[in-house]
Amino acid sequence: MINSIKLPFYAKLAFILVSFISFAFIFCIGKDVITPVLMAFLFAVLLVPIFTFLHSRLKFPRHLAAACCILVFALCIVGILVFISYQVSDIANDFDTIKKNANSFINDIQKFIKEYFHVSIGEQKKYLDNITKDSVQNGKATIGSAIISITDLLLDCTLIPIYTFLFLLYKDHFILFLAKLINKEDHPALKDILSQIKVSINNYILGLIFEMIVVSILTSLGLLIIGIKYFILLGLITGILNMVPYIGILIAGIITVLASLTGTPEASIILGILIVNIVVQFIDNNILVPLIINSKVEINAFVSIIGIIIGGAAAGISGMFLAIPLLAILKIIFERIESLEPWGYLMGNHMPKKFTWRIRKLKVEN
């Protein structure tokens, strides 16, 4: 354990809070630079075993070993994207059917609203026209934001592989830099921290991939049972988007509902899709996440939710994705620094059976 300077409680609390605020401020103003670096760091940690095998066992040069790792990673991503694009092209061929079924579904909804809520179809169309006008007025800003987002995404897709390659290439260089920052007697603690971070991130990402596969399979089976045409594609999209907390499953549900219109506009099919998503999410949240995710990073749900919300507010979807592994790294560091150990315990998933205050009785001498 790394020892720290003894300070009064109020001084330690002030330093800790100022440090948190400083790091948060730096991350917010530099998120466009920091986010791809952190993403690359996670991917580099995941690829370290492959890099070590190629470099140490097969005697590949460091540059070649790092390049092979990036190539393997890129091929996996490209393979998934090619499969999705191939399936999406089939859905695009059914666009006329989707449009026809969508209009039929909207007409059924309008009749339902007219019958049970006594709102005429003309009033409904007038309301939709007003919404459409407002959307058109804000269209330029929306298109501009979309173009900026796509540009940032393409830039990140270029930078992340480069950063990952450099992390693998200079892995030992960075470790030596960290070793030079602290005293030699604290090197065992540093080695333990780096080892635990590596294990925690590897377990988390592998667990996330396994969760994605299980959710994809369960969703595909559910959609197959209710008769959805592109059940494999939609199951895969649901599994991938499920890695984005909260909003991912909502986007996947909307995509699935739209794709279901290639077959029929019946409300029963849409109800079936909602039931499938609810059942899969129940299994995911109550079985998969506790067993696969929470058991790997050992972060309690309260801290996880707060971290995800803060990450989303600071850096959008990337921040939400990075929140859990960053919290796991902070927890590992906190647990090995004496003054920060209570914060590490606060972030942990420990469930004490019972806590009782021990009050020492003072004997008063007569």
C-alpha positions in Angstrom: 0.0 0.0 0.0 1.3 3.5 -0.9 1.7 5.6 2.2 0.5 9.2 2.2 1.3 12.3 4.2 -0.8 12.6 7.4 -3.1 15.6 7.2 -6.3 16.7 9.1 -9.5 15.3 7.8 -10.8 18.6 6.5 -7.6 19.2 4.6 -7.6 15.7 3.0 -11.3 16.2 2.0 -10.6 19.6 0.5 -7.6 18.2 -1.6 -9.7 15.3 -2.8 -12.7 17.4 -3.8 -10.4 20.0 -5.5 -8.7 17.1 -7.4 -12.0 15.6 -8.5 -13.3 19.0 -9.7 -10.0 19.7 -11.5 -10.0 16.4 -13.4 -13.7 16.8 -14.3 -13.1 20.3 -15.6 -10.0 19.2 -17.6 -12.0 16.3 -19.1 -15.0 18.5 -20.1 -12.9 21.1 -21.9 -10.6 18.5 -23.5 -13.1 15.7 -24.1 -12.5 15.8 -27.9 -8.9 14.9 -27.3 -9.1 12.8 -24.2 -12.0 10.6 -25.2 -10.3 8.8 -28.2 -7.1 8.4 -26.1 -9.1 6.7 -23.3 -10.9 4.5 -25.8 -7.6 3.5 -27.4 -6.2 2.8 -23.9 -9.0 0.3 -23.2 -8.6 -1.4 -26.6 -4.8 -1.5 -26.1 -5.2 -3.3 -22.7 -7.6 -5.8 -24.4 -5.0 -6.5 -27.1 -2.0 -6.7 -24.8 -2.2 -10.6 -24.5 -2.1 -10.9 -28.3 0.7 -8.4 -28.5 2.7 -10.2 -25.8 2.2 -13.6 -27.6 3.3 -12.2 -31.0 6.3 -10.3 -29.5 7.6 -12.7 -26.9 6.6 -16.1 -28.2 6.7 -15.7 -31.9 9.5 -13.1 -31.8 7.7 -10.5 -33.9 9.3 -7.0 -33.9 7.4 -4.6 -31.7 6.1 -2.6 -34.6 4.9 -5.7 -36.5 3.3 -7.2 -33.4 1.4 -4.0 -32.7 0.4 -3.7 -36.4 -0.9 -7.3 -36.4 -3.0 -6.6 -33.3 -4.6 -3.5 -34.9 -5.2 -5.5 -38.1 -7.0 -8.3 -36.2 -9.1 -5.8 -34.3 -10.0 -3.8 -37.4 -10.9 -7.0 -39.3 -13.4 -8.0 -36.6 -15.0 -4.5 -36.6 -15.1 -4.4 -40.5 -16.6 -7.9 -40.6 -19.5 -6.9 -38.3 -20.1 -3.7 -40.3 -20.0 -5.5 -43.7 -22.6 -8.0 -42.4 -24.8 -5.2 -41.1 -24.5 -3.2 -44.3 -25.4 -6.2 -46.4 -28.5 -6.9 -44.4 -29.5 -3.2 -44.4 -29.3 -3.2 -48.2 -32.0 -5.9 -48.2 -34.1 -3.8 -45.9 -33.7 -0.8 -48.2 -35.1 -2.9 -51.0 -38.3 -3.2 -49.0 -38.6 0.5 -48.5 -41.9 0.8 -50.5 -43.4 -1.9 -48.3 -42.2 -0.2 -45.1 -43.7 3.1 -46.3 -47.1 1.4 -47.2 -47.3 -0.5 -43.9 -46.2 2.6 -41.9 -49.0 4.7 -43.4 -51.5 1.9 -42.7 -50.2 1.7 -39.1 -50.5 5.5 -38.6 -54.1 5.4 -40.0 -55.0 2.7 -37.5 -53.5 4.8 -34.7 -55.5 7.8 -35.8 -58.7 5.8 -35.9 -58.0 4.5 -32.4 -57.4 8.0 -31.1 -60.5 9.3 -32.8 -62.6 6.4 -31.3 -61.4 6.4 -27.7 -60.1 10.0 -27.2 -62.6 11.8 -29.5 -60.0 13.7 -31.4 -60.8 14.0 -35.1 -58.4 12.9 -37.8 -58.3 16.5 -39.1 -57.2 17.9 -35.7 -54.5 15.2 -35.5 -53.2 16.1 -38.9 -53.2 19.8 -38.0 -51.2 19.0 -34.9 -48.7 16.9 -36.9 -48.4 19.7 -39.4 -47.4 22.2 -36.7 -44.8 19.8 -35.4 -43.5 19.3 -38.9 -43.1 23.1 -39.4 -41.2 23.4 -36.1 -39.0 20.6 -37.2 -38.3 22.2 -40.6 -37.4 25.5 -38.9 -34.9 23.7 -36.7 -33.7 21.5 -39.6 -30.6 23.5 -40.4 -29.3 23.4 -36.9 -30.0 19.7 -36.7 -28.3 19.0 -40.0 -25.3 21.1 -38.9 -25.0 19.2 -35.6 -25.3 15.9 -37.5 -22.5 16.8 -39.9 -20.3 17.8 -37.0 -21.1 14.6 -35.1 -20.3 12.5 -38.2 -17.0 14.4 -38.8 -16.0 13.8 -35.1 -16.9 10.1 -35.5 -14.8 9.7 -38.6 -11.9 11.5 -36.9 -12.1 9.3 -33.9 -12.3 6.2 -36.1 -9.0 7.3 -37.6 -7.3 8.4 -34.4 -8.3 5.4 -32.1 -6.4 2.8 -34.1 -3.3 5.1 -34.3 -3.4 5.7 -30.5 -4.0 2.0 -29.8 -0.9 1.1 -32.0 1.2 3.7 -30.1 0.0 2.4 -26.7 1.1 -1.1 -27.6 4.3 0.1 -29.1 5.3 2.2 -26.1 3.8 0.0 -23.4 7.0 -0.6 -21.5 8.0 3.1 -21.9 4.8 4.3 -20.2 5.3 1.8 -17.4 8.8 2.9 -16.8 7.6 6.5 -16.7 5.1 5.7 -14.0 7.9 3.9 -12.1 10.1 7.0 -12.2 7.3 9.1 -10.7 7.2 7.2 -7.4 9.8 5.9 -4.9 11.3 2.5 -5.4 9.8 1.1 -2.2 6.3 1.8 -3.8 7.1 -0.1 -7.0 5.4 -3.4 -5.8 2.2 -1.4 -5.1 2.5 0.2 -8.6 3.0 -3.3 -10.1 -0.1 -4.6 -8.3 -2.2 -1.6 -9.4 -1.2 -2.0 -13.1 -1.8 -5.8 -12.9 -5.3 -5.3 -11.3 -6.2 -2.6 -13.9 -5.3 -4.9 -16.7 -7.3 -7.8 -15.3 -10.3 -5.6 -14.5 -10.4 -4.0 -17.9 -9.9 -7.3 -19.8 -12.6 -9.0 -17.7 -15.0 -6.0 -18.2 -14.6 -5.8 -22.0 -14.7 -9.5 -22.5 -17.8 -9.7 -20.3 -19.4 -6.9 -22.3 -18.7 -8.8 -25.5 -20.2 -11.9 -24.0 -23.2 -10.0 -22.8 -23.6 -8.5 -26.3 -23.6 -12.0 -27.8 -26.1 -13.4 -25.4 -28.5 -10.4 -25.8 -28.2 -10.7 -29.6 -29.0 -14.5 -29.5 -32.0 -14.0 -27.1 -33.4 -11.1 -29.1 -33.0 -13.0 -32.4 -34.8 -16.0 -31.0 -37.6 -13.9 -29.7 -38.0 -12.0 -33.0 -37.9 -15.3 -34.9 -40.7 -16.7 -32.7 -43.0 -13.7 -33.4 -42.2 -13.8 -37.1 -39.9 -10.8 -37.8 -38.1 -11.1 -41.2 -34.6 -9.7 -40.4 -34.4 -11.3 -36.9 -30.6 -12.0 -37.1 -29.7 -8.4 -38.1 -32.1 -6.8 -35.6 -30.8 -9.1 -32.8 -27.2 -8.1 -33.6 -28.1 -4.4 -33.7 -29.9 -4.8 -30.3 -26.9 -6.5 -28.8 -24.5 -3.9 -30.0 -26.6 -0.9 -29.0 -27.3 -2.6 -25.6 -23.6 -1.7 -24.7 -24.7 1.9 -24.6 -26.5 2.3 -21.3 -30.1 3.5 -21.2 -30.6 5.0 -24.7 -29.1 2.0 -26.6 -32.0 -0.3 -26.1 -34.5 2.4 -26.9 -32.8 3.1 -30.3 -32.7 -0.7 -30.9 -36.4 -0.9 -30.2 -37.3 1.9 -32.6 -35.2 0.3 -35.4 -36.8 -3.1 -34.8 -40.3 -1.6 -34.9 -39.5 0.1 -38.2 -38.0 -3.0 -39.7 -41.0 -5.0 -38.7 -43.1 -2.9 -41.1 -41.5 -4.9 -44.0 -43.9 -7.7 -43.2 -47.1 -6.4 -41.7 -48.5 -3.2 -40.0 -50.4 -5.2 -37.4 -50.2 -3.8 -33.8 -49.8 -7.3 -32.4 -46.4 -7.6 -34.0 -45.2 -4.3 -32.5 -46.6 -5.5 -29.1 -44.7 -8.7 -29.5 -41.5 -6.7 -30.2 -42.0 -4.7 -27.0 -42.5 -7.9 -25.0 -39.4 -9.5 -26.5 -37.3 -6.4 -25.6 -38.8 -6.2 -22.1 -38.1 -9.9 -21.4 -34.5 -9.7 -22.8 -33.8 -6.6 -20.7 -35.2 -8.3 -17.6 -32.8 -11.2 -18.2 -29.9 -8.9 -19.0 -30.4 -6.6 -16.0 -31.1 -9.2 -13.4 -28.9 -12.1 -14.6 -26.3 -11.1 -17.1 -25.2 -7.8 -15.7 -24.8 -9.0 -12.1 -23.0 -12.2 -13.1 -20.9 -10.9 -16.0 -20.4 -7.1 -15.6 -20.8 -6.2 -11.9 -18.8 -9.3 -10.7 -15.9 -8.3 -12.9 -15.5 -4.6 -12.0 -17.1 -4.8 -8.5 -18.7 -1.4 -8.7 -22.0 -0.9 -7.0 -25.1 0.1 -8.9 -25.4 3.5 -7.3 -22.0 4.6 -8.3 -22.3 3.1 -11.7 -25.5 5.0 -12.5 -24.1 8.3 -11.3 -20.9 7.7 -13.3 -22.8 6.9 -16.4 -25.0 10.0 -16.1 -21.9 12.2 -15.5 -20.1 10.5 -18.4 -23.0 11.1 -20.7 -23.3 14.7 -19.7 -19.6 15.3 -20.2 -18.9 13.3 -23.4 -22.1 11.8 -24.7 -22.3 8.2 -25.7 -18.5 7.8 -25.5 -18.5 9.1 -21.9 -21.3 6.7 -21.0 -19.3 3.8 -22.4 -16.1 4.9 -20.6 -17.7 5.5 -17.3 -17.6 2.0 -15.9 -14.0 1.0 -16.8 -12.8 4.4 -15.5 -14.6 3.9 -12.3 -13.1 0.5 -12.0 -9.6 2.0 -12.5 -10.2 4.7 -9.9 -11.5 2.1 -7.4 -8.3 0.0 -7.8 -6.1 3.0 -7.2 -8.2 4.3 -4.3 -8.1 0.9 -2.5 -4.3 0.9 -2.6 -3.8 4.5 -1.3 -4.3 4.8 2.5 -6.0 8.2 2.5 -8.3 7.2 -0.4 -9.2 3.8 0.8 -12.7 4.8 2.2 -13.6 6.2 -1.3 -12.6 2.8 -2.9 -14.8 1.0 -0.3 -17.7 3.4 -1.2 -17.4 2.6 -4.9 -17.2 -1.2 -4.2 -19.9 -3.7 -4.2 -19.4 -5.0 -0.6 -22.6 -5.9 1.3 -21.9 -6.1 5.0 -24.5 -8.2 6.8 -24.8 -5.8 9.8 -22.9 -2.9 11.2 -23.1 -1.9 14.8 -21.4 1.1 16.4 -18.9 0.2 19.1 -19.1 2.7 22.0 -16.3 2.5 24.5 -17.5 3.0 28.0 -15.4 5.3 30.2 -14.9 4.4 33.8 -15.2 7.3 36.1 -13.0 7.1 39.2 -14.5 8.3 42.4 
